[in-house]
Amino acid sequence: MGWQSLLMFTILVLGILGRSDIIAAAAGVLLVLHLIGLNALFPYIEDKGLELGLFFLVLYVLVPFAAGRVSFSEIAKSFISIQGLVAVISGALATHLNNKGLEMLQLEPSLIIGLVMGSIIGVVFFNGIPVGPLMAGGIAALIMQIIQLTS
């Protein structure tokens, strides 16, 4: 078993201990693919996995609209209320930070381990939900920019 398998196994165990089914399942799938010699799938997963994951996330977010559980007046109110405007600004900021997180992870893929560890800590100690490394990466990129500006 190579270091890659050991790393995926470690992340799998940490995901289980941290009650993060998504992290554990992802590490488990990659570990199995590696152990049975299907590493040729890794570039495809790397290339299309983000889009596929985002597709399912957007599907989840849009279901209340498709199911008719959100009225047109509620949608209109989201553009004229303080909470709605904060939500719009937050959405724009989040997408910008997600892009910065993706850029950072592409430049320094080794940082994903720290983001995974942070996600597990967040799940275990703060009852968090690990929705993905992009936002964590975006926050890390923002903090690193602030550190660079202040030093």
C-alpha positions as a Markdown table, in Angstrom:
| # | Residue | x | y | z |
|---|---|---|---|---|
| 1 | Met | 0.0 | 0.0 | 0.0 |
| 2 | Gly | 1.5 | 3.3 | -1.1 |
| 3 | Trp | 1.4 | 6.6 | 0.7 |
| 4 | Gln | -1.6 | 7.7 | -1.4 |
| 5 | Ser | -3.6 | 4.7 | -0.1 |
| 6 | Leu | -2.5 | 5.4 | 3.5 |
| 7 | Leu | -3.5 | 9.1 | 3.1 |
| 8 | Met | -6.9 | 8.2 | 1.7 |
| 9 | Phe | -7.4 | 5.6 | 4.5 |
| 10 | Thr | -6.4 | 8.2 | 7.1 |
| 11 | Ile | -8.9 | 10.7 | 5.7 |
| 12 | Leu | -11.5 | 7.9 | 5.6 |
| 13 | Val | -11.0 | 7.2 | 9.3 |
| 14 | Leu | -11.0 | 10.9 | 10.2 |
| 15 | Gly | -14.2 | 11.3 | 8.2 |
| 16 | Ile | -15.8 | 8.5 | 10.2 |
| 17 | Leu | -14.5 | 9.7 | 13.5 |
| 18 | Gly | -15.6 | 13.2 | 12.6 |
| 19 | Arg | -19.1 | 12.0 | 11.6 |
| 20 | Ser | -18.5 | 13.4 | 8.1 |
| 21 | Asp | -20.1 | 10.9 | 5.8 |
| 22 | Ile | -19.3 | 12.9 | 2.7 |
| 23 | Ile | -15.6 | 13.1 | 3.5 |
| 24 | Ala | -15.4 | 9.4 | 4.5 |
| 25 | Ala | -17.3 | 8.3 | 1.4 |
| 26 | Ala | -15.2 | 10.4 | -1.0 |
| 27 | Ala | -11.9 | 9.0 | 0.6 |
| 28 | Gly | -13.3 | 5.5 | 0.6 |
| 29 | Val | -14.3 | 5.7 | -3.1 |
| 30 | Leu | -10.8 | 7.0 | -4.1 |
| 31 | Leu | -9.1 | 4.4 | -1.9 |
| 32 | Val | -11.1 | 1.6 | -3.6 |
| 33 | Leu | -10.4 | 3.0 | -7.0 |
| 34 | His | -6.7 | 3.2 | -6.2 |
| 35 | Leu | -6.5 | -0.3 | -4.7 |
| 36 | Ile | -8.2 | -2.0 | -7.7 |
| 37 | Gly | -6.1 | -0.1 | -10.1 |
| 38 | Leu | -8.6 | 2.3 | -11.6 |
| 39 | Asn | -6.3 | 5.4 | -11.2 |
| 40 | Ala | -7.1 | 6.2 | -14.9 |
| 41 | Leu | -10.5 | 7.5 | -13.6 |
| 42 | Phe | -8.8 | 10.1 | -11.4 |
| 43 | Pro | -8.3 | 12.7 | -14.2 |
| 44 | Tyr | -11.9 | 12.4 | -15.2 |
| 45 | Ile | -13.1 | 12.8 | -11.6 |
| 46 | Glu | -10.7 | 15.7 | -11.1 |
| 47 | Asp | -12.0 | 17.3 | -14.3 |
| 48 | Lys | -15.7 | 16.7 | -13.9 |
| 49 | Gly | -16.2 | 16.1 | -10.2 |
| 50 | Leu | -16.5 | 19.7 | -9.2 |
| 51 | Glu | -19.1 | 20.4 | -11.9 |
| 52 | Leu | -21.0 | 17.3 | -11.0 |
| 53 | Gly | -20.9 | 18.1 | -7.2 |
| 54 | Leu | -22.0 | 21.7 | -7.9 |
| 55 | Phe | -24.8 | 20.5 | -10.2 |
| 56 | Phe | -26.2 | 18.4 | -7.3 |
| 57 | Leu | -25.8 | 21.2 | -4.8 |
| 58 | Val | -27.7 | 23.6 | -7.1 |
| 59 | Leu | -30.4 | 20.9 | -7.7 |
| 60 | Tyr | -30.8 | 20.7 | -3.9 |
| 61 | Val | -31.1 | 24.5 | -3.6 |
| 62 | Leu | -33.6 | 24.8 | -6.4 |
| 63 | Val | -36.0 | 22.0 | -5.3 |
| 64 | Pro | -38.1 | 24.3 | -3.1 |
| 65 | Phe | -38.7 | 26.6 | -6.1 |
| 66 | Ala | -39.5 | 23.7 | -8.5 |
| 67 | Ala | -41.8 | 22.1 | -5.9 |
| 68 | Gly | -43.7 | 25.4 | -5.4 |
| 69 | Arg | -42.8 | 25.8 | -1.7 |
| 70 | Val | -41.5 | 29.4 | -2.4 |
| 71 | Ser | -44.0 | 32.0 | -3.6 |
| 72 | Phe | -43.3 | 34.7 | -6.1 |
| 73 | Ser | -44.0 | 37.3 | -3.4 |
| 74 | Glu | -41.3 | 35.7 | -1.2 |
| 75 | Ile | -38.9 | 35.9 | -4.0 |
| 76 | Ala | -39.7 | 39.5 | -4.7 |
| 77 | Lys | -39.4 | 40.3 | -0.9 |
| 78 | Ser | -35.8 | 38.9 | -1.0 |
| 79 | Phe | -34.8 | 41.8 | -3.1 |
| 80 | Ile | -36.4 | 44.6 | -1.1 |
| 81 | Ser | -35.9 | 43.4 | 2.5 |
| 82 | Ile | -32.7 | 43.9 | 4.5 |
| 83 | Gln | -32.3 | 40.2 | 5.0 |
| 84 | Gly | -32.9 | 39.6 | 1.3 |
| 85 | Leu | -30.3 | 42.1 | 0.3 |
| 86 | Val | -27.8 | 40.7 | 2.8 |
| 87 | Ala | -28.5 | 37.3 | 1.2 |
| 88 | Val | -27.8 | 38.6 | -2.3 |
| 89 | Ile | -24.6 | 40.3 | -1.2 |
| 90 | Ser | -23.6 | 37.1 | 0.7 |
| 91 | Gly | -24.2 | 34.9 | -2.3 |
| 92 | Ala | -22.1 | 37.2 | -4.5 |
| 93 | Leu | -19.3 | 37.2 | -1.9 |
| 94 | Ala | -19.5 | 33.5 | -1.4 |
| 95 | Thr | -19.1 | 32.8 | -5.2 |
| 96 | His | -16.2 | 35.1 | -5.3 |
| 97 | Leu | -14.5 | 33.4 | -2.3 |
| 98 | Asn | -15.3 | 29.9 | -3.8 |
| 99 | Asn | -13.4 | 31.0 | -6.9 |
| 100 | Lys | -10.5 | 32.2 | -4.9 |
| 101 | Gly | -10.5 | 28.9 | -3.0 |
| 102 | Leu | -10.5 | 26.9 | -6.2 |
| 103 | Glu | -7.6 | 28.9 | -7.5 |
| 104 | Met | -5.7 | 28.4 | -4.3 |
| 105 | Leu | -6.3 | 24.7 | -4.3 |
| 106 | Gln | -5.2 | 24.4 | -7.9 |
| 107 | Leu | -1.9 | 26.2 | -7.0 |
| 108 | Glu | -1.4 | 24.3 | -3.7 |
| 109 | Pro | -3.3 | 21.0 | -3.7 |
| 110 | Ser | -1.6 | 20.0 | -0.5 |
| 111 | Leu | -3.7 | 22.5 | 1.4 |
| 112 | Ile | -6.7 | 20.2 | 1.0 |
| 113 | Ile | -5.5 | 18.1 | 3.9 |
| 114 | Gly | -5.7 | 21.2 | 6.2 |
| 115 | Leu | -9.1 | 22.1 | 4.9 |
| 116 | Val | -10.3 | 18.5 | 5.4 |
| 117 | Met | -8.9 | 18.5 | 9.0 |
| 118 | Gly | -10.5 | 21.9 | 9.6 |
| 119 | Ser | -13.8 | 20.5 | 8.3 |
| 120 | Ile | -13.6 | 17.5 | 10.6 |
| 121 | Ile | -12.8 | 19.7 | 13.6 |
| 122 | Gly | -15.8 | 21.9 | 12.6 |
| 123 | Val | -18.1 | 18.9 | 12.4 |
| 124 | Val | -16.9 | 17.3 | 15.7 |
| 125 | Phe | -16.6 | 20.4 | 17.9 |
| 126 | Phe | -18.9 | 23.0 | 16.4 |
| 127 | Asn | -21.7 | 20.8 | 14.9 |
| 128 | Gly | -20.7 | 22.1 | 11.5 |
| 129 | Ile | -21.7 | 20.8 | 8.0 |
| 130 | Pro | -18.9 | 20.2 | 5.6 |
| 131 | Val | -20.3 | 21.5 | 2.3 |
| 132 | Gly | -17.0 | 21.5 | 0.6 |
| 133 | Pro | -13.5 | 22.7 | 0.5 |
| 134 | Leu | -14.0 | 25.6 | -1.9 |
| 135 | Met | -15.5 | 27.9 | 0.7 |
| 136 | Ala | -13.0 | 26.9 | 3.3 |
| 137 | Gly | -10.3 | 27.5 | 0.6 |
| 138 | Gly | -11.8 | 30.8 | -0.2 |
| 139 | Ile | -11.8 | 31.9 | 3.5 |
| 140 | Ala | -8.2 | 30.7 | 3.7 |
| 141 | Ala | -7.3 | 32.7 | 0.6 |
| 142 | Leu | -8.9 | 35.8 | 2.0 |
| 143 | Ile | -7.1 | 35.4 | 5.4 |
| 144 | Met | -3.8 | 34.9 | 3.6 |
| 145 | Gln | -4.4 | 38.0 | 1.5 |
| 146 | Ile | -5.1 | 40.0 | 4.7 |
| 147 | Ile | -1.9 | 38.6 | 6.3 |
| 148 | Gln | 0.1 | 39.6 | 3.2 |
| 149 | Leu | -1.4 | 43.1 | 3.2 |
| 150 | Thr | -0.6 | 43.6 | 6.9 |
| 151 | Ser | 2.9 | 42.2 | 6.9 |
